[in-house]
Amino acid sequence: MKLKWTVSISLLKINCAILLFCSLYGCRNKCQDIECMNGGECIDGSCDCADGFSGADCSAIISLNILGTYNVTETCPDLEAYTVNILADTLSIFSVKIAGFFNGAFNKLISANINNNSITIPLQDPDGDGRTVSGSGTFIPPVEINWNYTVSDSTGSNNCANSVWLK
């Protein structure tokens, strides 16, 4: 019987030591009260968001941050200033559509893919006339996109480096 009491007292002492340690140094699960949305996962008290989502709880759709009207300044082929609109792609949260691209030289919308703050314009011929566009950019929240892209046709290419778009 004495051995039983000794074991019980020893376990009680260990439990008390653990409780004291945890009260001083915090042993609770840091993810206990954290809810991550849209497939995000809580890691050490913060949400690690799935591709396409951001924010403290992963509730923000990244492509929505990029939508809006931008004033463009670029030097291809000459200094140009014009306006573009970035619109939601109704088929995918990972894509957007761009109206007014290359100073309105394209009649149809340009498609772009979003991956966190990176934007890619896959090679495309939106108007079906042999004139293509492709490139990449970086979204600098909340109001700027820096682009490098190329517009090509049968007469040659325009390489547009360091195109700056501001909301």
PyRosetta script that sets phi, psi and omega in degrees:
from pyrosetta import init, pose_from_sequence

init()
pose = pose_from_sequence("MKLKWTVSISLLKINCAILLFCSLYGCRNKCQDIECMNGGECIDGSCDCADGFSGADCSAIISLNILGTYNVTETCPDLEAYTVNILADTLSIFSVKIAGFFNGAFNKLISANINNNSITIPLQDPDGDGRTVSGSGTFIPPVEINWNYTVSDSTGSNNCANSVWLK")
pose.set_psi(1, -38.3)
pose.set_omega(1, -179.6)
pose.set_phi(2, -62.0)
pose.set_psi(2, -38.3)
pose.set_omega(2, 178.7)
pose.set_phi(3, -61.5)
pose.set_psi(3, -40.5)
pose.set_omega(3, 178.7)
pose.set_phi(4, -60.7)
pose.set_psi(4, -45.5)
pose.set_omega(4, 179.7)
pose.set_phi(5, -66.4)
pose.set_psi(5, -37.4)
pose.set_omega(5, 180.0)
pose.set_phi(6, -64.7)
pose.set_psi(6, -43.7)
pose.set_omega(6, 178.1)
pose.set_phi(7, -63.7)
pose.set_psi(7, -43.9)
pose.set_omega(7, -179.8)
pose.set_phi(8, -62.7)
pose.set_psi(8, -43.5)
pose.set_omega(8, 179.1)
pose.set_phi(9, -66.2)
pose.set_psi(9, -39.6)
pose.set_omega(9, 178.4)
pose.set_phi(10, -63.7)
pose.set_psi(10, -43.1)
pose.set_omega(10, 177.7)
pose.set_phi(11, -64.7)
pose.set_psi(11, -38.5)
pose.set_omega(11, 178.2)
pose.set_phi(12, -63.3)
pose.set_psi(12, -42.4)
pose.set_omega(12, 178.5)
pose.set_phi(13, -63.0)
pose.set_psi(13, -42.0)
pose.set_omega(13, 178.7)
pose.set_phi(14, -63.6)
pose.set_psi(14, -46.1)
pose.set_omega(14, 178.9)
pose.set_phi(15, -60.9)
pose.set_psi(15, -41.6)
pose.set_omega(15, 178.5)
pose.set_phi(16, -64.4)
pose.set_psi(16, -40.7)
pose.set_omega(16, 178.9)
pose.set_phi(17, -63.8)
pose.set_psi(17, -40.5)
pose.set_omega(17, 178.3)
pose.set_phi(18, -64.8)
pose.set_psi(18, -44.9)
pose.set_omega(18, 178.8)
pose.set_phi(19, -61.8)
pose.set_psi(19, -42.2)
pose.set_omega(19, 178.8)
pose.set_phi(20, -64.8)
pose.set_psi(20, -45.9)
pose.set_omega(20, 178.4)
pose.set_phi(21, -59.0)
pose.set_psi(21, -46.3)
pose.set_omega(21, -178.0)
pose.set_phi(22, -66.5)
pose.set_psi(22, -36.2)
pose.set_omega(22, 178.9)
pose.set_phi(23, -68.7)
pose.set_psi(23, -31.8)
pose.set_omega(23, 179.3)
pose.set_phi(24, -81.5)
pose.set_psi(24, -38.1)
pose.set_omega(24, -171.3)
pose.set_phi(25, -115.6)
pose.set_psi(25, -1.2)
pose.set_omega(25, 175.6)
pose.set_phi(26, 73.3)
pose.set_psi(26, 92.3)
pose.set_omega(26, 179.7)
pose.set_phi(27, -103.6)
pose.set_psi(27, 2.8)
pose.set_omega(27, -175.5)
pose.set_phi(28, -70.0)
pose.set_psi(28, 156.8)
pose.set_omega(28, 177.7)
pose.set_phi(29, -67.3)
pose.set_psi(29, 114.8)
pose.set_omega(29, -177.2)
pose.set_phi(30, -64.9)
pose.set_psi(30, -17.5)
pose.set_omega(30, -179.8)
pose.set_phi(31, -98.7)
pose.set_psi(31, 2.4)
pose.set_omega(31, -175.3)
pose.set_phi(32, -56.4)
pose.set_psi(32, -42.5)
pose.set_omega(32, -176.4)
pose.set_phi(33, -105.7)
pose.set_psi(33, 13.5)
pose.set_omega(33, -177.6)
pose.set_phi(34, -101.8)
pose.set_psi(34, 127.4)
pose.set_omega(34, 175.5)
pose.set_phi(35, -116.2)
pose.set_psi(35, 118.2)
pose.set_omega(35, 178.6)
pose.set_phi(36, -100.0)
pose.set_psi(36, 129.4)
pose.set_omega(36, -177.1)
pose.set_phi(37, -91.7)
pose.set_psi(37, 168.9)
pose.set_omega(37, 169.3)
pose.set_phi(38, 51.5)
pose.set_psi(38, 41.0)
pose.set_omega(38, 176.1)
pose.set_phi(39, 83.4)
pose.set_psi(39, 6.9)
pose.set_omega(39, 176.8)
pose.set_phi(40, -71.2)
pose.set_psi(40, 160.0)
pose.set_omega(40, -177.4)
pose.set_phi(41, -129.7)
pose.set_psi(41, 133.2)
pose.set_omega(41, 178.2)
pose.set_phi(42, -78.7)
pose.set_psi(42, 127.3)
pose.set_omega(42, 176.7)
pose.set_phi(43, -131.5)
pose.set_psi(43, 116.2)
pose.set_omega(43, 177.2)
pose.set_phi(44, 54.0)
pose.set_psi(44, 38.7)
pose.set_omega(44, 174.4)
pose.set_phi(45, 91.3)
pose.set_psi(45, 0.3)
pose.set_omega(45, 178.9)
pose.set_phi(46, -131.4)
pose.set_psi(46, 149.4)
pose.set_omega(46, 180.0)
pose.set_phi(47, -81.3)
pose.set_psi(47, 130.8)
pose.set_omega(47, 170.1)
pose.set_phi(48, -100.0)
pose.set_psi(48, 107.4)
pose.set_omega(48, -170.5)
pose.set_phi(49, -80.8)
pose.set_psi(49, 147.5)
pose.set_omega(49, 173.3)
pose.set_phi(50, -68.8)
pose.set_psi(50, 158.2)
pose.set_omega(50, 178.2)
pose.set_phi(51, -52.6)
pose.set_psi(51, 136.7)
pose.set_omega(51, 177.3)
pose.set_phi(52, 95.2)
pose.set_psi(52, -7.0)
pose.set_omega(52, -176.8)
pose.set_phi(53, -127.8)
pose.set_psi(53, 153.5)
pose.set_omega(53, 178.1)
pose.set_phi(54, -147.5)
pose.set_psi(54, -178.3)
pose.set_omega(54, 178.6)
pose.set_phi(55, 101.0)
pose.set_psi(55, 166.7)
pose.set_omega(55, -177.0)
pose.set_phi(56, -58.8)
pose.set_psi(56, -33.3)
pose.set_omega(56, -179.5)
pose.set_phi(57, -116.1)
pose.set_psi(57, 13.5)
pose.set_omega(57, 178.2)
pose.set_phi(58, 65.4)
pose.set_psi(58, 24.6)
pose.set_omega(58, -177.8)
pose.set_phi(59, -89.0)
pose.set_psi(59, -13.2)
pose.set_omega(59, -178.0)
pose.set_phi(60, -88.9)
pose.set_psi(60, 130.6)
pose.set_omega(60, 174.8)
pose.set_phi(61, -84.2)
pose.set_psi(61, 118.2)
pose.set_omega(61, -173.2)
pose.set_phi(62, -55.2)
pose.set_psi(62, -43.3)
pose.set_omega(62, -176.3)
pose.set_phi(63, -61.7)
pose.set_psi(63, -26.2)
pose.set_omega(63, 178.5)
pose.set_phi(64, -67.4)
pose.set_psi(64, -28.5)
pose.set_omega(64, 178.0)
pose.set_phi(65, -65.5)
pose.set_psi(65, -26.6)
pose.set_omega(65, -174.0)
pose.set_phi(66, -87.3)
pose.set_psi(66, -21.8)
pose.set_omega(66, -175.3)
pose.set_phi(67, -60.6)
pose.set_psi(67, 146.0)
pose.set_omega(67, 175.1)
pose.set_phi(68, 143.3)
pose.set_psi(68, -174.9)
pose.set_omega(68, 179.0)
pose.set_phi(69, -98.9)
pose.set_psi(69, 133.3)
pose.set_omega(69, -178.3)
pose.set_phi(70, -123.0)
pose.set_psi(70, 142.9)
pose.set_omega(70, 170.2)
pose.set_phi(71, -93.6)
pose.set_psi(71, 126.2)
pose.set_omega(71, -173.2)
pose.set_phi(72, -105.1)
pose.set_psi(72, 137.2)
pose.set_omega(72, 170.1)
pose.set_phi(73, -130.0)
pose.set_psi(73, 122.7)
pose.set_omega(73, 179.8)
pose.set_phi(74, -151.1)
pose.set_psi(74, 164.1)
pose.set_omega(74, -177.1)
pose.set_phi(75, -119.0)
pose.set_psi(75, 48.2)
pose.set_omega(75, 178.2)
pose.set_phi(76, -139.0)
pose.set_psi(76, 122.8)
pose.set_omega(76, -12.7)
pose.set_phi(77, -75.1)
pose.set_psi(77, -23.7)
pose.set_omega(77, 175.0)
pose.set_phi(78, -124.1)
pose.set_psi(78, 172.1)
pose.set_omega(78, 178.2)
pose.set_phi(79, -61.5)
pose.set_psi(79, 122.5)
pose.set_omega(79, -178.7)
pose.set_phi(80, -126.2)
pose.set_psi(80, 147.0)
pose.set_omega(80, 171.2)
pose.set_phi(81, -134.4)
pose.set_psi(81, 124.2)
pose.set_omega(81, -179.2)
pose.set_phi(82, -156.7)
pose.set_psi(82, -179.0)
pose.set_omega(82, -176.9)
pose.set_phi(83, -120.1)
pose.set_psi(83, 141.0)
pose.set_omega(83, 173.2)
pose.set_phi(84, -126.8)
pose.set_psi(84, 160.2)
pose.set_omega(84, 174.7)
pose.set_phi(85, -123.5)
pose.set_psi(85, 129.5)
pose.set_omega(85, 174.2)
pose.set_phi(86, -102.1)
pose.set_psi(86, 122.9)
pose.set_omega(86, -174.1)
pose.set_phi(87, -114.5)
pose.set_psi(87, 155.7)
pose.set_omega(87, 176.8)
pose.set_phi(88, -68.8)
pose.set_psi(88, 142.8)
pose.set_omega(88, 170.4)
pose.set_phi(89, -90.8)
pose.set_psi(89, 117.9)
pose.set_omega(89, -174.9)
pose.set_phi(90, -70.2)
pose.set_psi(90, -10.5)
pose.set_omega(90, -177.3)
pose.set_phi(91, -98.3)
pose.set_psi(91, -16.7)
pose.set_omega(91, -174.9)
pose.set_phi(92, -156.3)
pose.set_psi(92, 136.2)
pose.set_omega(92, 174.7)
pose.set_phi(93, -75.4)
pose.set_psi(93, -9.5)
pose.set_omega(93, -179.0)
pose.set_phi(94, -94.5)
pose.set_psi(94, 6.2)
pose.set_omega(94, -176.6)
pose.set_phi(95, -135.3)
pose.set_psi(95, 155.4)
pose.set_omega(95, 172.8)
pose.set_phi(96, -136.1)
pose.set_psi(96, 167.8)
pose.set_omega(96, 176.2)
pose.set_phi(97, -120.2)
pose.set_psi(97, 142.9)
pose.set_omega(97, -177.8)
pose.set_phi(98, -119.9)
pose.set_psi(98, 124.5)
pose.set_omega(98, 177.6)
pose.set_phi(99, -105.8)
pose.set_psi(99, 138.8)
pose.set_omega(99, 177.9)
pose.set_phi(100, 87.4)
pose.set_psi(100, 10.6)
pose.set_omega(100, -176.7)
pose.set_phi(101, -58.5)
pose.set_psi(101, 143.9)
pose.set_omega(101, 178.0)
pose.set_phi(102, 56.3)
pose.set_psi(102, 49.3)
pose.set_omega(102, 178.8)
pose.set_phi(103, 57.3)
pose.set_psi(103, 38.5)
pose.set_omega(103, 176.0)
pose.set_phi(104, 76.2)
pose.set_psi(104, 14.5)
pose.set_omega(104, -176.7)
pose.set_phi(105, -70.3)
pose.set_psi(105, -18.3)
pose.set_omega(105, 177.9)
pose.set_phi(106, -102.7)
pose.set_psi(106, 133.9)
pose.set_omega(106, 178.6)
pose.set_phi(107, -78.6)
pose.set_psi(107, -32.0)
pose.set_omega(107, -178.2)
pose.set_phi(108, -99.9)
pose.set_psi(108, 165.9)
pose.set_omega(108, -179.6)
pose.set_phi(109, -71.7)
pose.set_psi(109, 144.9)
pose.set_omega(109, 174.5)
pose.set_phi(110, -92.0)
pose.set_psi(110, 134.9)
pose.set_omega(110, 177.3)
pose.set_phi(111, -93.8)
pose.set_psi(111, 140.2)
pose.set_omega(111, 176.5)
pose.set_phi(112, -138.3)
pose.set_psi(112, 146.9)
pose.set_omega(112, -179.6)
pose.set_phi(113, -106.5)
pose.set_psi(113, 140.6)
pose.set_omega(113, -177.2)
pose.set_phi(114, -110.0)
pose.set_psi(114, 132.4)
pose.set_omega(114, 172.5)
pose.set_phi(115, -138.7)
pose.set_psi(115, 99.9)
pose.set_omega(115, -172.1)
pose.set_phi(116, 57.0)
pose.set_psi(116, -118.4)
pose.set_omega(116, -179.6)
pose.set_phi(117, -99.9)
pose.set_psi(117, 8.5)
pose.set_omega(117, 177.1)
pose.set_phi(118, -96.2)
pose.set_psi(118, 139.7)
pose.set_omega(118, 178.7)
pose.set_phi(119, -124.8)
pose.set_psi(119, 132.9)
pose.set_omega(119, 179.5)
pose.set_phi(120, -123.7)
pose.set_psi(120, 131.9)
pose.set_omega(120, 171.6)
pose.set_phi(121, -100.9)
pose.set_psi(121, 103.8)
pose.set_omega(121, 178.8)
pose.set_phi(122, -66.7)
pose.set_psi(122, 152.6)
pose.set_omega(122, 178.6)
pose.set_phi(123, -53.8)
pose.set_psi(123, 125.3)
pose.set_omega(123, -178.1)
pose.set_phi(124, -152.9)
pose.set_psi(124, 155.6)
pose.set_omega(124, 176.2)
pose.set_phi(125, -120.8)
pose.set_psi(125, 78.2)
pose.set_omega(125, -170.0)
pose.set_phi(126, -62.7)
pose.set_psi(126, -33.9)
pose.set_omega(126, -177.5)
pose.set_phi(127, -90.8)
pose.set_psi(127, -7.4)
pose.set_omega(127, -179.9)
pose.set_phi(128, 69.6)
pose.set_psi(128, 25.5)
pose.set_omega(128, -177.5)
pose.set_phi(129, -112.9)
pose.set_psi(129, 12.8)
pose.set_omega(129, 179.1)
pose.set_phi(130, 89.3)
pose.set_psi(130, -6.4)
pose.set_omega(130, 177.9)
pose.set_phi(131, -90.2)
pose.set_psi(131, 122.9)
pose.set_omega(131, -174.7)
pose.set_phi(132, -113.7)
pose.set_psi(132, 161.4)
pose.set_omega(132, 175.5)
pose.set_phi(133, -141.6)
pose.set_psi(133, 145.4)
pose.set_omega(133, 173.2)
pose.set_phi(134, -159.6)
pose.set_psi(134, 158.3)
pose.set_omega(134, 178.0)
pose.set_phi(135, 165.0)
pose.set_psi(135, -168.8)
pose.set_omega(135, -179.8)
pose.set_phi(136, -150.0)
pose.set_psi(136, 159.0)
pose.set_omega(136, -179.8)
pose.set_phi(137, -151.2)
pose.set_psi(137, 171.0)
pose.set_omega(137, 177.9)
pose.set_phi(138, -128.2)
pose.set_psi(138, 126.4)
pose.set_omega(138, 175.8)
pose.set_phi(139, -86.4)
pose.set_psi(139, 124.6)
pose.set_omega(139, 177.5)
pose.set_phi(140, -110.6)
pose.set_psi(140, 97.5)
pose.set_omega(140, -173.6)
pose.set_phi(141, -57.8)
pose.set_psi(141, 146.9)
pose.set_omega(141, 1.6)
pose.set_phi(142, -99.9)
pose.set_psi(142, -0.9)
pose.set_omega(142, -166.2)
pose.set_phi(143, -134.6)
pose.set_psi(143, 6.8)
pose.set_omega(143, -172.3)
pose.set_phi(144, -131.7)
pose.set_psi(144, 141.3)
pose.set_omega(144, 170.2)
pose.set_phi(145, -128.3)
pose.set_psi(145, 130.9)
pose.set_omega(145, 173.9)
pose.set_phi(146, -108.0)
pose.set_psi(146, 126.5)
pose.set_omega(146, -173.6)
pose.set_phi(147, -118.7)
pose.set_psi(147, 152.3)
pose.set_omega(147, 164.2)
pose.set_phi(148, -134.5)
pose.set_psi(148, 118.0)
pose.set_omega(148, -178.3)
pose.set_phi(149, -148.3)
pose.set_psi(149, 166.4)
pose.set_omega(149, -179.6)
pose.set_phi(150, -130.3)
pose.set_psi(150, 133.3)
pose.set_omega(150, 172.7)
pose.set_phi(151, -114.0)
pose.set_psi(151, 125.6)
pose.set_omega(151, -176.4)
pose.set_phi(152, -127.7)
pose.set_psi(152, 148.9)
pose.set_omega(152, 170.7)
pose.set_phi(153, -146.3)
pose.set_psi(153, -169.4)
pose.set_omega(153, -175.1)
pose.set_phi(154, -66.3)
pose.set_psi(154, -17.1)
pose.set_omega(154, -179.3)
pose.set_phi(155, -94.6)
pose.set_psi(155, -9.4)
pose.set_omega(155, 179.8)
pose.set_phi(156, 145.4)
pose.set_psi(156, -162.8)
pose.set_omega(156, -176.2)
pose.set_phi(157, -130.3)
pose.set_psi(157, 147.6)
pose.set_omega(157, 169.7)
pose.set_phi(158, -112.5)
pose.set_psi(158, 115.4)
pose.set_omega(158, 177.2)
pose.set_phi(159, -95.1)
pose.set_psi(159, 117.3)
pose.set_omega(159, -176.7)
pose.set_phi(160, -107.3)
pose.set_psi(160, 95.3)
pose.set_omega(160, 179.1)
pose.set_phi(161, -96.9)
pose.set_psi(161, 142.6)
pose.set_omega(161, 175.2)
pose.set_phi(162, 61.7)
pose.set_psi(162, 41.1)
pose.set_omega(162, 171.3)
pose.set_phi(163, -74.8)
pose.set_psi(163, 129.1)
pose.set_omega(163, -176.8)
pose.set_phi(164, -113.9)
pose.set_psi(164, 126.7)
pose.set_omega(164, 178.6)
pose.set_phi(165, -116.6)
pose.set_psi(165, 126.7)
pose.set_omega(165, -179.7)
pose.set_phi(166, -122.1)
pose.set_psi(166, 133.6)
pose.set_omega(166, 176.7)
pose.set_phi(167, -73.8)
pose.dump_pdb("model.pdb")
